[in-house]
Amino acid sequence: MTFRVDLRTTASVLGRVLQYLAVPVVFPLTIAVYYGESLLPFVATIVVAVVVGTALSRLDPDPDLDAPEGFLFVGLTWLVVPLVGTIPYLVAGEGTIAAFPNALFEAMSGFTTTGATVLGDISVDTHGRAVLMWRQLTQWLGGMGIVVLMVAILPELGAGGAQLVESESPGLELDKLTPRIAETARALWLLYVFLTAILAGLLYLLHLLGLADGMTLYNAVAHALTTMPTGGFSPEARSIEAFSPAVQWVITLFMVVAGTNFALLWRVRAGDPDRLLRNEEFRTYLAAVAGVAVVAATLLVTGAGLARTPTGVPAIVGNVERALRHGLFQAAAIVTTTGYASMDFNTWSAPAKYLLLAAMFLGGSAGSAAGSVKIVRWVVGVKTAVRELFTTGRPDAIRPVRTSGEVVDEATIRGIFAFLFLFVVTFAVSTLLLFLDAVGTGLDLSVLEAASATVAILGNVGPGFGAVGPMNGYTDFSTQSKLFMVLLMWIGRLEIVSVLVLLTPSFWRT
């Protein structure tokens, strides 16, 4: 059998990625030096990344990625990089992530910006500031996309860069900001860095002004690194509930920004702010966040959103500001798949939980750091369904589907419906498998909790309900379930299609 994929070329480019991965590890290494913590976890990571990366890169000194190698490269990148990302956890050897399955879960959750955790004890006393900062950094690296970053800095990827970026995040056609895809990738990453720095500065400024107890420079940087990629990791066990209302309002705003198409944000920065409001997907995205927020806030302010009432009346009932803040915060966190929590929404009523469960299927804009289905797919899907109803009664009518005034071609529409079908099937089958494994291993998990865990993992949202609620984690799942969820995070980050392509025999054979 003749292979159609050049494995040496793919491995060579993957080696270059690992070599560059050693560079950001210097940041937590510096943190370890500053706080007097062990350097070994990060020195070991740098050594492995450089040695393995150099060995692989020498397999093909002059690599040239075609379409098949591009798909394989993208898939392998999102597997191999998290494997290397486990090294700081394993070498540090502290807490639940000292075991390999847990370390792999945490690393994959970080790089895919899922935000689900198996850290039984989220504490700098247990893990150290440097290891927890590495955990934050993995999400920042994965948010805008490792492959997009590589397209920006590796000249050998320039020719096939557009195909690589589209392989990583299939959907509507890539919006090129410049004539060259490498320049576009650099522009997006520069904007990403700029927004991260702005958020870190604002959070620390709140602390200096006395409006944010606990939002030290360390915490400001740590949360900026996981807000902009819509990741949701926090070095605080209570997530954003640990901070003041001022912090929660600022992070809410930046979660909404992070869920916006970065190409649109770039055009706003370039002097075309009207482009945002002219974009139909952006308007729908804002409407989705606002709609979920209004319903959630109404339920909270009336008390109908709370599952149980402690002695007396909960302080949130009748408090419009608190209800609005928590409702809007959780709406933004769930729709954008950031997964932060400003309060324990496990205490919400069943209707409020179902509202959040539905919001997990939305996702942010295409071209953003958000996961899940993405708003544009729902827009096109609904418009196509309406068109089918219209043309059924008028068979001779020609009615193209448009978004923001542009016609969506039929191939894209077919791709969107294929994705929606695959997402729903994967969700349903995975929910069943996780629920059955929970029953078999004695884990107390309801069907709603299993469903929330599945969509939270597949959609890269993070927390679910019950045992996997925002103040809990995935620690109690069996090893086989954790490894299965690692696979789901990988599939969800690559948006299913790119993974399934690798499983087809025609992909490998000429």
N, C-alpha and C positions, 0 to 999 in steps of 0.2 A: 504494500500500500504506500502511495506517495503522499507525503504531508504537504498541505498547501500553505501551512504556517511556518515561518522561519523562526524556530525556537531560539536559535543563537542570537538573532537580532533583538528579539523581544527581551531575552535575558540581559543583553548588553545595555539596553536603555534602562531597564529596571535597576541595573547596577548603578547607573548614574543617579537615579532617584535616591538610592540608599546612601550614596556618597554625600549628596546634598542634605539628606535628612540629619546628618551629623551636625550640621551648622546650628539649627535651632536648639539642639540639646545643650548648647553652651549657655543658654539663658537659665534653665534650672540649675545647671552646674554653678553658675555665678551666684544664684540664690543660696545654694548649699554652702558656698565659700563664705558668703556674708553672714549667714546664721550659724556657722560652725557645724554644719551637718555633714554626714558622710558623702564623699565625692564619688565613691565606687559605683553606685548605680548609674551615674551619667557618664563616667569615664568608660565603663564597660559597654554602654550603649554606643558611644562614639566609636570605640574600637571595633565593635561588631559591624556597625554600619559602614565604616571605611574599609575594613578588610574584605567583607563579603561583597560590598559594592564594587570595589576595585577588581576583585576576582571575576565577577560577572561582566563588568564593563570591558574586560579584555577579550571576551569571547568574540566580539565583532568590533574592531576599532573604528569602523565607518558605517554605523547602522543607518538603515533607511526603512522606516516603518510604512508599510502599505496597510490597507484596510484590515485584513485579517490580524496582522501583528498588532495593530492599534487596539482592536477589541480585546485581544489577549493581554496586552500591556495594561490597559485600564483595569481589567478584572484582577490581574495579579497584583497590581499596585495596591489596591484596596484590601488585599489579603496579606501581602508581605509586610507592608508598612506597619499595620497593627501588631503583627508578630514581633517585629523589632521593638514596637512600643511597649511590649510586656516586660522588657528587660529591666527598666528601673523598678518596677513593682516586684519582680522576682528576686532581684539582687538585694533590694532593701529588706525584703522578707518580713514585712510587718502587716499584721491584720489579715483579713480574709483574702486579700489579693496576693498573698504570698503563694497561693496554690495556682498552678498554671491555668486551669479552666476559668477561674475567676479573673486572673490577670488578663487573659485573652478577651473575656467579656468586657472588662473595663476599658481595655485599649481599643477594641472595636467600637464600643459605644462612644469613646472619645473621638476617634478619627472620623467616624460617620456622623458625628454631632447628634447622636441619639439621646444621650443624657441619662439613660438607664444606668443604675449602679448596683454593684454587689459589695460596696464598701460598708461593712457592718458598723464601723465607727468612723464617721467623717470628722477627724480631729487632727490638728497639727501636732498635738501631743503624741498621737499614735504613729502618724505617718511622716511627720516633718513637713515644713513649708515647701521644701524643694520638690519632693515627690508630688505633693498636691498641686504645685504650680505646673509640673510636667503634665499632670492630668488635665489642667485647664488648657495648657498649650496644645495638647493633641486636638482639642476641639477647634481651636483657632486655625490650626494648620489644615484641618479637614473642611472647614466652613466654606471658604471660597474654592476649595478643591486642590488637592495635591497635583492632579494632572494639569489643571489650569496653571498652577505655579510653574510646573516643569515646562509647559509650552512657553511661558514667559521668559525662562532663563536658559533653556537648552536649545541651541541653534539647530541641532539635528532634528528637532521636532517641528520646526517652522513650517515645512511643506505640508505635513499632514496634521497640523495643529487643529484646524477646524474640525476634522473628522474625530480627533481624539476628544476634544471638548464635547462634541455632540454625542460621542459614545458614552461619556461619563454621565451626561444629563440629557437623555433623549427627550424630545418634545418638539415644540415649534422651532423653526429655523433660528439659528444663532444670530443675534443682532450684533453685527460687526460695527464697532465704533470707529475703527481705522481701517485703511486698506489691507493691513497685514494682521493676521490673527495673533501673532506674538505681541504686537503692539497693543492690541485690544486686551489681551490677557494681562499685560503689565499695567495698563490703565485701570483695570478692574481691581487688581491687587493693591495698587497705590491708593485707590479710593477706600478700599477695605482697611488698610493700615491707618489712613487718615481718620476714618470714623471711629476706629478702635481707640486711637490716641485721644480724640475729642471726648469720648465717653469716659475713659479712665480719668482724664483731667477734670471733667465735671463732677464725677463721683468723689474724687479726692477734695475738690473745692468745697463740696457740701460738708465734708468732714471738717475742713479748716474753718468753715463758717459756723460750726457748732450745730449743723442740721442733720448730721449723720454719724451718730456714735457707732464706733466699730468699723467704719468705712476707712480703714487705714490705707496707706499707699499700696500695701500688699493686696488688700481686698479689692481696692479700686481697679488695679491691673488685672487681678484674677477674674473679676466679674466682667470686665470689658472684653477679656479674651474669650468668654463663653456667651456673651450677649450677641455680639455681632455675627458669630457663626450660627446663631439660634441653637446653641448646644444645651445649656441649662445646668452644667456642672457648677457646683459651688463648694468652696472649702468650708462652708457653714452647714451644719447638720439640718438647720431649719430653713435652708435656702434663703430667699429674699425676705421671708418673714422676720429674719433676724435684724433687719434694718428699718430705718425710719420711713414714714410715708413719702418724704421728699425723694429718697432713693428709689422707692417703688414707682413713683411718677416718672422719674427720669428714665429708668430702665424700661418702663412701658413704652415710652416714646421711641427708644432705640430698638426695641424688639419690632415695633411696627416698621421702622426704617430698614432693619435687617431682613424683613420679609418682603421688601419691595425689590423689584427688578433693578439690579445694580447698573445695568445699562441706562435705565431711565435716570437713576441718581447721577450718573456720570454726565448725562446731557443737561440735567439741572445745574450741576456745577459748571458746565461749559457755557451756561447763559441761556438755557431754553427751559425755564421752569414751567411754562404752559404745557410742555410735553406730558407732564404727569397727569394733569386733569383731562387731557385729550385721550389718554390711554384707558381703554375700556376695562382691561384686566385690573389696573390699579384702582379704578373706581369701584369695581366689584369686590376687590380685596378689602378696601376700607369699609364698604357696606357690610361685608361678612363679619369683620371684627366688631364693628359698631352694633350689628344686630345681635350677636352672641353676648356682647357686653351689656346691652340694654336689658335683655331677658334675664341674664344672670344677676345684674344689679337689682332689678325689680323683685326677683325671688328673694334676694338677700335682705333687702330693706323691709320687706313685708314679713320676713321670717319663714316664708314658704320654701326657701332654698336650703334650710338647715334640717339635717336628718334628725337631730335630737336636741332637746333643749335642756341645758343644765339648770341647776337651781337658780331661779330668777329668770329674767329676760336677757338673752344674749345682747351684748353691747352693740352688735352690728345692726340689730333690728331697729329701724327708725332712724338710723344714722346714715344720711344720704351720702356724705363724703366717703365714709368707709365702704359702704355697699358699692358705690360707683368705682372707687379705687380698686377694690378686690375683683369686682365684676370685669372691669376693663383690663386689669392686669392679667387675670386668668384667660380672658378671651384672646388677648394678644399672645400670651404664652402658649396656648394650645393651638390656635390657628397657624401661628408661625412655626410651630413645632419646637419652640425653645424649651418648654417643659419646666420653667421656673415655677415656684409657688410663693405667693404672698400670704397664704394661709393654707391650712390643711383642708383641701376640698374633699377629703374622705368624709368630713362632717357634713357635707352637703346632702340634700334630699335626693331621692331617686330621680325625679324629673330634672333637677339641676345636673346630676351626673350624666344622664342621657344627653343633655344639651352639650356637655363637654365631649362626650363620646362621639357625637355627630360632628363636632368641630374638629376632632382629630383627623377626619377624612378630608378636610378642606385643603390645608397647606397654604403656603404663601404664594407669591408670584413666581413665574418661571424666571430663571436668571437671578434668583435670590439665593440666600443660604438656607431657606426653609426646605423641609422635606414633604412627605405625604404626596397626595395626588396632584396638587397645584391648582390654583384658581382657574387658570386659563383652560385647563382640560374640562373643568365643569362648565365654563362658559361655552366652549365649543360643543360639548356634549349636549347641553340643553338646547342650544340653537339648532343643532342637527336634528334633535328629536322633534322640535317644533316644525322644522322644515319638512320632515317626513310626514307629519300629520297634515300639513298644508298640501303637499304634492300628492298625497293619497287621494284627496278629493279633486285635485286638478293635475292629472297625470302629465299634461303637456307643459306645465309651468316650469320655468327655470329659475331657481332661487338659490343663489350661492350663499354659503355661510361666511359671514364677515366678522372680524374683530377689529375694533378701532378703524373701521372703514376699509380694511384690507381683506381681500378674499382669501379664505383658508383653502388650500388645495385638497382634493379628495384623498390623496395619499396620506396627508397629515391627519385628516379626519379618521381614516381607517386605523392609523397608528394609535390615535388617542383612544378609540373604542377598544382596540386590542389591549392597550395598557389598562384601561378601566376594568375590563373583563378579567385580565390576569391578576390585577390587584385584589379584586373581590374574591376570586377563587383561592388565591394564596392566603388571604385573610381567613376565609371560612375553614379551609383545611387545617391551617396552622392553629386556629383557635381550638378546633376539635382535638388535635394532637397534644397541645399544651394542657388542655382540660383533662384528657384521659391519663396523661402522665402524672398530673397532680393527684388525681384519684388513686392511681396505682402506688404512688409514693407517700400517700397520707397527708399531702399538703391541702389545707383548707382553702379552696379556691372556687368561687361561684362562677357560673357561666359569664356573667357580666364582667367579673374581674379578669377572667381568661380572655374575653374579647378585648377588654381595654389594654391588657398586656400585649396582645398580638398586634393591634393597630398602633400602639405606642412604640413597639419595637420595629415593625415593618415600615411605619411612617416616620421613624426617627423622631418621635415625640418625647419619649422618656418615661415619665411616670404614668401610672394608670390608677385603678381604684383598689381598695381593700389592701391585700398583702403587698401590692406593688404601688401603693399610694405615694404621694409626693414626699412624705416624711418617713417612708419605709424604703424598700428596695427589692431586688430580685435575688437576694442572698439565699433564701430558703428553697429555691427551685433545685431540682435534681441536676446532676452534672450533664446528663443527656439533654435536658431541657435548655440549660444554659448554652451548650454548644449549638443546639438547634437555633436558639435566638441569635447567636453570633452569626449564623448563616443568614437569618432573616434580616439582620442589620446590614449585612453586606449586600443582599439582594435589594433591600429598600434604598440604600445609598446609590446604587447603580440603576435604580428604577426598573428592575425586573428584566426588561427587554435585553439589555446588554449582557446579563447573566445567561438568559435562555439561549442567546445566540451561540454562546460557547458550548452549549450542550447538544447542539444539532450536529449530526454526522457530516453534513455537507460543509460545515465550517472547517473541518479538519482535513477532508479529502479533496483532491483535485477532481 
